[in-house]
Amino acid sequence: MPGKTWDENEIERLRELLAQGLSASEMQIGSRTPAAIQNKAARLNFVGDGISRKPWSRDDRGLLRRLVREGQTAAQIASAPNLLLGYSRNSIQKKLGRMSLADRVRSRRARGVIRLTTQQLERFHTFLLAHAARCTPEQIALLWSQDNLPPVSRRRVVYHLQKLEVKRSWAEVMQMPYSKAKQRRVSKKATSSRQRRWAAYRKNQEDGLKDLARRRRRASRSRGKSLSERVCRDCHSRWPATEPFFVIYSKVTSSGQHRYVGRICRMCRNRRRRESKARRGPVTV
């Protein structure tokens, strides 16, 4: 059974209340129920500001699909001139969801975010103001999450510090004790990782030299010739007396230029250089 027809005054009243951001349950329009108000707003294509929006055409939907494939976001599409005129960022975002074009990972992450209530937000802001001067955002997040719910991330702490206009600069944060201790841990870990990588590199280099020495000895025996070899003075390993196993030096004398093979193999020579550099320590300017 149809209800009472809406007159022009009721429609204008509906537009005004929507412009104020009220929901259907908060509106008072004569004896209209919230369901009737909501259905009438939908039939008139009214949105939150009370202004009707044009429907999406097939060409607009095709253009939106192409722009999303090119990697543009809803904010970029809404701010770009001469692309989708007459559509706000919110309407584009909602249309992306209806067309199954939205980023599912980001949407799932947004749905999983736990919102702070008004009381929790007040306590959180008080906590931030008390710790912002001497703690880093990461440290504040850890301290809050120890004794309070819901737990917060470093990114949320930074966001609220910016809103409260108490965010410290990057240089100030890096001078805090927590940051310096973290830098020492990271530096120690990076040094250990670098040492492991260099040890693996030297092992591969030594294996490559051994394989090259075996191939040269095999080739020399197949030709029926003897391969000149030399024993390293440090590691007492026997290597072919040529490069790259030993360094070939050149010396100019009164009788001419002479070339001779070094007494230390290349691996031991590199090891001596590393030990000498470690004894000298870091260079200070």
Long-range contacts (C-beta under 8 A, 24 or more apart in sequence): 3-36, 6-40, 11-40, 11-44, 14-40, 14-41, 14-44, 14-46, 14-50, 15-46, 15-50, 16-50, 17-50, 18-46, 18-47, 18-48, 18-49, 18-50, 19-49, 19-50, 21-48, 47-91, 53-86, 53-87, 53-91, 54-86, 56-95, 60-84, 60-87, 61-95, 61-99, 64-92, 64-95, 64-96, 64-99, 64-101, 65-99, 65-101, 68-96, 68-101, 114-150, 116-150, 120-148, 120-150, 123-148, 124-148, 124-152, 124-160, 125-160, 125-164, 128-157, 128-160, 128-161, 128-164, 128-166, 129-164, 129-166, 132-161, 132-164, 132-166, 132-167, 132-168, 133-168, 134-176, 135-176, 135-178, 136-173, 136-176, 136-178, 136-179, 137-161, 137-173, 138-178, 139-176, 139-178, 202-267, 202-270, 205-267, 206-267, 209-239, 209-244, 209-245, 209-266, 209-267, 212-244, 213-239, 213-240, 213-245, 216-240, 230-261, 230-263, 232-263, 232-264, 232-265, 232-268, 233-263, 233-264, 233-268, 234-264, 234-265, 234-268, 234-271, 234-272, 235-265, 235-267, 235-268, 237-265, 239-265
